[in-house]
Amino acid sequence: MRLSDLSFFNLASNRMNWLGARQQVIAQNVANSDTPGFKSQDVTPFADVLRSTGASGVRTTNSRHISGLSGSRVEGISQVEDPDAYETSLDGNNVALEQQTIKATEVSENYRLAAQLYRKGHELLTLAATGVR
């Protein structure tokens, strides 16, 4: 059995992939902070990505259960104009480095949390299978 077959690990992996995509968009925003007319970008919220893939964190065993995971990749991540961007400057650019720094820190913390949860889940499976820590 592969870890990606377990819904918990699939969800944690999808979250880390989404956070990686968001960090990439934030880096593009910072790189274009002086580009006239550039509009700050973000990615679709993770909840929307889960809805688009039908992922709810569980697998179904009965037709009356809520829908389960439909795939092993994160689909539905798309780059959109940032709805929370600060006001636009005179040159048409609305990237604020302070806001991008805050977002980058949030992404870093969330990635660290997802990686720790993934690692702890692996440790629990190892303990259950071998009885050894």
C-alpha positions in Angstrom: 0.0 0.0 0.0 1.3 3.4 -0.9 0.9 6.4 1.5 -0.8 8.3 -1.3 -3.6 5.8 -1.2 -4.6 6.9 2.3 -6.9 9.9 2.3 -5.0 11.7 5.2 -1.7 11.5 3.3 -3.3 12.5 0.0 -4.9 15.5 1.6 -1.6 16.6 3.3 0.2 16.2 0.0 -2.4 18.2 -1.9 -2.2 20.9 0.7 1.6 21.1 0.4 1.3 21.2 -3.4 -1.2 24.1 -3.2 1.0 25.9 -0.7 4.0 25.5 -3.1 1.9 26.9 -6.0 0.9 29.9 -3.8 4.5 30.6 -2.8 5.5 30.6 -6.4 2.7 33.2 -7.2 3.9 35.3 -4.2 7.4 35.2 -5.5 6.2 36.4 -8.9 4.3 39.3 -7.2 7.5 40.4 -5.4 9.6 40.1 -8.6 7.1 42.4 -10.4 6.5 44.9 -7.5 8.1 47.7 -9.6 6.5 46.7 -13.0 4.0 49.4 -14.0 0.5 48.1 -14.5 1.2 44.7 -12.8 -1.7 43.4 -10.7 -1.1 41.3 -7.7 -2.0 37.6 -8.1 -3.0 34.8 -5.8 -4.2 31.2 -6.3 -7.7 29.9 -5.8 -8.5 29.1 -2.1 -7.7 25.5 -1.0 -11.3 24.9 -0.1 -12.3 25.6 -3.7 -9.6 23.3 -4.9 -11.0 20.5 -2.7 -14.5 21.2 -3.9 -13.4 21.0 -7.6 -11.7 17.7 -7.0 -14.4 16.3 -4.9 -12.0 15.7 -2.0 -13.3 15.8 1.5 -10.6 13.9 3.3 -12.5 10.6 3.5 -13.2 7.7 1.2 -16.7 6.4 0.8 -17.7 2.8 1.5 -21.4 3.4 1.1 -23.3 5.3 -1.6 -25.0 7.4 1.2 -21.6 8.7 2.5 -20.2 12.0 1.6 -18.1 12.1 -1.5 -14.4 11.0 -1.1 -11.1 11.6 -2.8 -11.2 11.5 -6.6 -7.6 11.7 -7.5 -4.0 11.8 -6.2 -3.1 15.2 -7.8 -4.2 18.6 -6.8 -6.3 19.9 -9.6 -8.1 23.1 -9.8 -5.3 25.4 -8.8 -5.4 28.5 -10.9 -3.9 31.9 -10.7 -6.4 34.7 -10.1 -6.1 38.4 -9.5 -5.7 39.0 -5.8 -9.0 40.3 -4.4 -7.3 41.5 -1.1 -4.6 43.6 -2.8 -3.9 47.0 -1.4 -4.7 50.1 -3.4 -3.2 50.7 -6.8 -0.3 53.1 -7.1 0.0 55.9 -9.7 1.8 53.5 -12.1 -1.1 51.0 -12.0 0.8 48.4 -9.8 -1.0 47.1 -6.7 1.7 44.9 -5.3 2.5 45.8 -1.7 5.7 44.2 -0.4 4.4 44.2 3.2 1.3 42.2 2.2 3.4 39.8 0.2 5.7 39.3 3.1 2.8 38.5 5.4 1.4 36.0 2.8 4.8 34.3 2.4 5.1 33.9 6.2 1.6 32.4 6.4 2.5 29.9 3.6 5.7 29.0 5.3 4.0 28.3 8.6 1.2 26.3 6.9 3.7 24.3 4.9 5.6 23.4 8.1 2.4 22.3 9.8 1.3 20.1 6.8 4.8 18.5 6.7 4.7 17.8 10.4 1.3 16.3 10.2 2.5 14.1 7.3 5.5 13.0 9.3 3.5 12.2 12.4 1.0 10.2 10.3 3.9 8.2 8.9 5.3 7.7 12.4 1.9 6.4 13.6 1.7 3.9 10.7 5.2 2.7 11.4 4.4 2.3 15.1 1.2 0.4 14.3 2.9 -1.9 11.8 6.1 -2.6 13.7 5.4 -1.7 17.3 8.8 0.1 17.3 9.2 3.8 17.5 
